[in-house]
Amino acid sequence: MKPALRLQLSLMMFLEFFIKGAWFVTLGTYLKSNLSASGLQVSAIFSTQSIGAVIAPFIIGFIADRYFNAERVMAVLHLAGAGLLFMMYRSDNAPAFYPYVLFYFIVYMSSIALASSISFRHLPDAKRQFPSIRVSGTAGWVTSGVTISYIFHWDQPGAIAAGALRNTFLLAAACSFLLSICCCLLPATPPVKAGRSKQVRWGDALGLQALALLKQRNFGVFSLTAVVICIPISFYYQYTNPYLVATGLPNPTAKMALGQVSEALCLLLIPLLFVRLGYKKMMLLGIGAWVLRYLLFAYGNGQDLAFLLITGILLHGVCYDFMFVVGQIYTDTIAGEAYRSSAQGLVTVAMYGIGMLIGFWLAGAIADALKVYEGTVYWRYLWLCPAALSMICLLIFVLFFKEQKT
């Protein structure tokens, strides 16, 4: 790979994930502290990520795959994203904020798919070279957390009360505008399915062709597990930062970025552990890590038991990689050539579209019922709920999923 190409793709990935890390990690804290949003309003705003994940395949399948160069579409998406982030910055209440974040996630989730597509198209040996490009995205996410906590100090209690978290949207908007310019300098990536003669199959985008695979017991159990485990995951994305702020943990945004560091390390371990453990044991480790993480959150605090919270954050690599990345590999293996793309689409919609959507709303309802913002004692019961759901998911997987040779 030419050094110039590596630099272009790495910068693209770095900015792609820096943008989201710059505002999404602290979103729950901002909505409650600065926009006075209720638990259900917070849920509605976070659920836009799931809506974006469902709509994005239509945009990619209909526009980028058939009519325009991928790098040009991505440039337009991030230019629009910069404008939407600026409007989120200007919004002064949750109802006004909602439509901008909804359209932003439709734009952003589409851009993530395009970033991977552009990389795969231009890498001579994608299987070997893509991980070194993708890790730049993890570096971008970590850098955004360090920037907010240690450079600008926007996530400190006094700064939050003064409304400093609003500036995270300006930072993300500036980076989105910069990435839009960078996309114009990327290598040309013309449509693969050029022209209007290619019939658009919307069912393919949602993975409906792969429904036949659900007749296989193991794939059906895996799909059910993937939906169920995404319910407790939503609690983590929605309430971890507000909880860390409430419990008094210093520099919470930077400390949450430690989860992405562990994610990168666990990605390197997957090929080594596959040989010894196989699919079932690795996914069980991933689900079990979610149970342990929520128990650590429930009984930790920002003072003498801060190590419990840090350990819970560091488990992110095991939680995410061993369940989701291994799950994608399992899906790819089971589906085969005929259903590969459809199966990945089906699992993506099931997890991010159905599971996390249910999870965001459930988390908001439980947070409102427990009135968690009225005292840290109530946070414990909030975290025990996803711990119990993760345990149920673990039992389902242990009892009904059988390891099989491929």
C-alpha positions in Angstrom: 0.0 0.0 0.0 1.3 3.5 -0.9 2.1 5.7 2.1 -0.1 8.5 0.7 -3.1 6.1 0.5 -2.5 4.8 4.0 -2.4 8.4 5.3 -5.6 9.4 3.5 -7.6 6.4 4.7 -6.3 6.6 8.2 -7.1 10.3 8.5 -10.6 9.5 7.1 -11.2 6.9 9.8 -9.6 9.0 12.6 -12.0 12.0 11.9 -15.0 9.7 11.3 -14.9 8.4 14.8 -13.5 11.5 16.4 -16.6 13.3 15.3 -19.0 10.9 17.1 -16.8 10.5 20.2 -16.6 14.3 20.6 -20.3 14.7 21.4 -22.1 11.3 21.7 -20.2 10.1 24.9 -21.4 13.1 26.9 -24.8 13.4 25.2 -26.7 11.8 28.1 -25.2 14.3 30.6 -25.8 17.2 28.3 -29.5 16.4 27.7 -30.2 16.1 31.4 -28.0 18.9 32.8 -28.4 21.5 30.1 -31.7 20.7 28.2 -33.6 19.4 31.3 -34.7 16.3 29.3 -36.8 13.6 30.9 -35.7 10.0 30.8 -38.1 9.2 28.0 -36.9 12.3 26.0 -33.4 11.1 26.5 -34.5 7.6 25.2 -36.2 9.2 22.1 -33.0 11.1 21.2 -30.7 8.1 21.7 -33.1 5.9 19.7 -32.4 8.0 16.6 -29.1 6.0 16.3 -31.2 2.8 15.8 -33.4 4.6 13.3 -30.4 5.8 11.4 -28.9 2.3 11.3 -32.1 1.0 9.7 -32.4 3.8 7.1 -28.7 3.9 6.2 -28.7 0.8 4.0 -31.3 2.3 1.7 -29.2 5.4 1.1 -26.1 3.4 0.4 -27.9 0.8 -1.7 -29.8 3.3 -3.8 -27.4 6.2 -4.2 -23.8 5.3 -3.5 -23.9 1.9 -5.1 -25.5 3.0 -8.3 -25.2 6.7 -9.2 -22.4 8.6 -7.6 -18.8 8.1 -6.4 -18.6 7.0 -2.8 -16.1 9.7 -1.8 -18.4 12.4 -3.2 -21.5 11.1 -1.4 -19.4 10.9 1.8 -18.3 14.5 1.4 -21.9 15.7 1.0 -23.0 13.7 4.0 -20.4 15.2 6.3 -21.0 18.7 5.0 -24.7 18.1 5.9 -23.6 16.6 9.2 -21.6 19.7 10.1 -24.7 21.9 9.6 -26.9 19.5 11.6 -24.4 19.5 14.5 -24.3 23.3 14.5 -28.1 23.3 14.7 -27.9 20.8 17.7 -25.5 23.3 19.3 -28.1 26.1 18.9 -31.1 24.0 20.2 -32.2 25.0 23.7 -34.6 22.3 24.5 -35.1 18.5 23.9 -38.0 18.8 21.4 -36.1 21.3 19.2 -32.9 19.1 19.5 -34.7 15.9 18.4 -35.2 16.4 14.6 -31.6 17.5 14.1 -30.1 14.5 15.8 -32.5 12.2 13.9 -31.4 13.5 10.5 -27.8 13.5 11.7 -27.8 9.8 12.5 -29.3 9.0 9.2 -26.4 10.9 7.6 -23.7 9.6 10.0 -24.6 5.9 9.9 -24.5 6.1 6.1 -21.1 7.6 6.2 -19.7 4.8 8.4 -20.7 2.2 5.8 -19.1 4.4 3.1 -15.9 4.8 5.0 -15.5 1.0 5.2 -16.5 0.5 1.6 -14.0 3.1 0.3 -11.2 1.4 2.3 -12.0 -2.1 1.0 -12.1 -0.8 -2.6 -8.6 0.7 -2.5 -6.7 -1.7 -0.3 -4.7 -4.4 -2.2 -5.0 -6.9 0.6 -8.0 -5.7 2.6 -8.1 -8.6 5.1 -4.6 -8.0 6.2 -4.4 -4.2 5.8 -7.9 -3.0 6.9 -7.4 -3.6 10.7 -4.4 -1.2 10.6 -6.6 1.5 9.0 -9.6 0.8 11.2 -7.6 1.2 14.4 -7.2 4.9 13.4 -10.9 5.2 14.1 -10.4 3.9 17.6 -7.5 6.4 18.1 -9.9 9.1 17.0 -12.5 8.2 19.5 -9.9 8.0 22.3 -8.4 11.4 21.3 -11.8 13.0 21.4 -12.3 11.9 25.0 -8.9 13.1 26.1 -9.5 16.4 24.3 -12.8 17.0 26.2 -11.5 15.9 29.6 -7.9 17.1 29.7 -7.6 19.9 27.2 -10.9 21.7 27.4 -12.2 20.3 30.7 -15.8 20.5 29.5 -16.9 17.5 31.5 -16.0 18.9 34.9 -19.0 19.5 37.3 -18.5 23.3 37.2 -18.1 23.4 33.4 -21.2 21.2 32.9 -23.3 23.6 35.1 -22.0 26.5 33.0 -23.1 24.8 29.8 -19.7 24.0 28.5 -20.8 20.6 27.0 -22.7 22.6 24.3 -19.2 23.2 22.8 -18.8 19.5 22.0 -21.2 20.0 19.1 -19.2 22.9 17.7 -16.0 20.8 17.9 -17.7 17.9 16.1 -19.2 20.2 13.5 -15.7 21.7 12.7 -14.3 18.2 12.3 -17.2 17.1 10.1 -16.5 20.1 7.9 -12.8 19.2 7.8 -13.6 15.6 6.9 -15.9 16.8 4.1 -13.0 18.5 2.5 -10.7 15.5 3.1 -13.2 13.3 1.3 -12.9 15.4 -1.8 -9.2 14.4 -1.9 -9.8 10.7 -1.5 -9.1 8.4 -4.5 -12.1 8.1 -6.9 -14.5 5.3 -5.9 -17.1 5.0 -8.7 -20.3 3.0 -8.3 -20.1 -0.8 -8.5 -23.6 -1.2 -9.7 -23.6 1.7 -12.2 -26.7 2.9 -14.0 -30.5 2.6 -13.5 -30.9 -0.8 -15.1 -30.0 -2.6 -11.9 -33.2 -3.3 -10.0 -33.3 -2.0 -6.4 -34.1 -4.7 -3.9 -35.0 -3.1 -0.7 -35.4 -6.4 1.0 -31.7 -7.1 0.4 -30.8 -3.9 2.2 -32.7 -5.1 5.3 -31.4 -8.7 5.0 -34.8 -10.2 4.3 -33.3 -12.8 2.0 -31.5 -14.3 5.0 -34.7 -15.0 6.9 -34.5 -18.6 5.6 -31.3 -19.0 7.8 -33.5 -18.6 10.9 -34.7 -22.2 10.3 -31.3 -23.3 11.5 -31.6 -23.7 15.2 -28.2 -22.3 16.1 -28.5 -19.2 13.9 -32.0 -18.6 15.3 -30.7 -18.8 18.9 -27.8 -16.5 18.0 -30.1 -14.0 16.3 -32.4 -14.0 19.4 -29.4 -13.6 21.7 -28.1 -10.7 19.6 -31.4 -8.8 19.9 -31.7 -9.5 23.7 -28.1 -8.5 24.5 -28.6 -5.2 22.7 -31.2 -4.2 25.2 -28.8 -4.0 28.2 -26.1 -2.5 25.9 -28.4 0.6 25.5 -28.1 1.3 29.2 -24.3 1.6 28.8 -24.5 4.1 25.9 -27.3 6.1 27.4 -26.3 6.4 31.1 -22.7 5.7 31.7 -21.4 9.2 31.3 -24.2 10.8 33.5 -23.5 8.1 36.1 -19.8 8.7 36.2 -20.4 12.4 36.5 -23.0 11.9 39.3 -20.7 9.6 41.2 -17.8 12.0 41.1 -15.3 10.2 39.0 -12.7 12.7 37.7 -12.4 13.2 33.9 -15.2 10.7 33.1 -15.1 11.2 29.3 -11.4 10.4 29.0 -11.8 7.4 31.3 -14.6 6.1 29.1 -12.2 6.2 26.1 -10.2 3.5 27.9 -13.0 1.2 26.6 -11.9 1.8 23.1 -8.3 1.1 23.9 -9.4 -2.3 25.3 -11.5 -2.8 22.2 -8.5 -2.4 19.9 -6.4 -4.9 22.0 -9.2 -7.5 22.1 -9.5 -7.3 18.3 -5.9 -8.5 18.1 -6.7 -11.4 20.5 -9.6 -12.8 18.5 -7.6 -14.8 15.9 -5.5 -16.3 18.7 -8.5 -17.3 20.9 -10.5 -18.7 18.0 -8.2 -21.7 17.8 -8.7 -22.6 21.4 -12.2 -21.5 22.3 -14.4 -21.5 19.2 -17.6 -19.5 18.6 -19.7 -20.5 21.6 -17.1 -20.0 24.3 -16.0 -16.7 22.9 -19.5 -15.3 22.7 -20.2 -16.6 26.2 -17.2 -14.6 27.5 -18.6 -11.5 25.7 -22.1 -11.9 27.3 -20.6 -12.8 30.7 -18.5 -9.6 30.6 -21.7 -7.6 30.2 -23.1 -9.2 33.4 -19.9 -8.5 35.3 -19.6 -4.9 34.0 -23.0 -3.9 35.2 -22.4 -5.4 38.6 -19.2 -3.4 38.9 -21.1 -0.3 37.9 -23.8 -1.0 40.5 -21.4 -1.4 43.4 -18.6 1.0 42.4 -18.3 4.8 43.1 -16.0 7.7 42.1 -14.0 7.6 45.3 -12.6 4.5 47.2 -14.3 2.1 44.8 -13.4 3.9 41.6 -11.3 0.9 40.5 -14.6 -1.0 40.0 -15.9 1.6 37.6 -12.6 1.7 35.7 -12.6 -2.2 35.5 -16.1 -2.1 34.1 -15.0 0.4 31.4 -12.0 -1.7 30.5 -14.3 -4.7 29.9 -15.7 -3.0 26.9 -13.3 -4.8 24.5 -14.4 -8.2 25.8 -18.1 -7.1 25.8 -18.1 -5.7 22.3 -15.5 -7.7 20.3 -16.3 -11.2 21.7 -20.0 -10.8 21.1 -20.4 -8.5 18.1 -17.3 -9.0 16.1 -17.2 -12.7 16.7 -21.0 -12.7 15.9 -20.3 -11.1 12.6 -17.7 -13.7 11.7 -20.1 -16.5 12.8 -22.8 -15.0 10.6 -20.5 -14.7 7.6 -19.5 -18.4 8.1 -23.0 -19.8 8.4 -24.5 -17.7 5.6 -22.1 -18.6 2.9 -21.9 -16.8 -0.5 -25.6 -16.9 -1.3 -26.8 -15.1 1.9 -23.6 -13.3 3.1 -24.6 -9.7 2.6 -28.3 -10.3 3.4 -27.4 -12.1 6.7 -25.1 -9.3 7.8 -27.9 -6.8 7.0 -30.4 -8.9 9.0 -28.2 -9.1 12.0 -27.4 -5.4 11.9 -31.0 -4.4 11.7 -31.9 -6.9 14.5 -29.2 -5.6 16.8 -29.0 -1.9 16.2 -32.5 -1.4 14.8 -34.6 -3.6 17.1 -32.6 -4.6 20.2 -31.0 -1.2 20.9 -34.3 0.6 20.1 -36.1 -1.4 22.7 -33.2 -0.9 25.1 -33.1 2.9 24.8 -36.8 3.2 25.6 -36.6 0.7 28.4 -33.6 2.4 30.0 -35.4 5.7 29.9 -38.5 4.3 31.5 -36.6 2.7 34.3 -34.5 5.8 34.8 -37.7 7.9 35.2 -39.3 5.3 37.5 -36.2 5.2 39.7 -35.6 9.0 39.5 -31.9 8.3 39.3 -30.9 11.9 39.0 -32.3 12.6 42.5 -29.5 10.6 44.3 -26.7 8.2 43.4 -28.3 5.5 45.6 -30.8 4.9 42.9 -28.2 4.3 40.2 -27.4 0.9 41.7 -30.9 -0.4 40.8 -30.6 1.0 37.3 -27.5 -1.0 36.6 -28.9 -4.2 38.2 -31.6 -4.2 35.6 -29.3 -4.7 32.6 -27.2 -7.1 34.7 -30.2 -9.3 35.1 -31.1 -9.0 31.4 -27.6 -10.0 30.4 -27.7 -13.0 32.7 -31.0 -14.2 31.1 -29.2 -13.8 27.7 -26.3 -15.8 29.0 -28.6 -18.7 30.1 -30.4 -18.7 26.8 -27.1 -19.0 24.9 -25.7 -21.7 27.2 -28.7 -23.9 27.1 -29.8 -23.6 23.4 -26.7 -22.7 21.3 -24.7 -25.7 20.2 -21.1 -25.5 18.8 -20.9 -26.9 15.3 -18.1 -27.5 12.8 -18.2 -25.3 9.8 
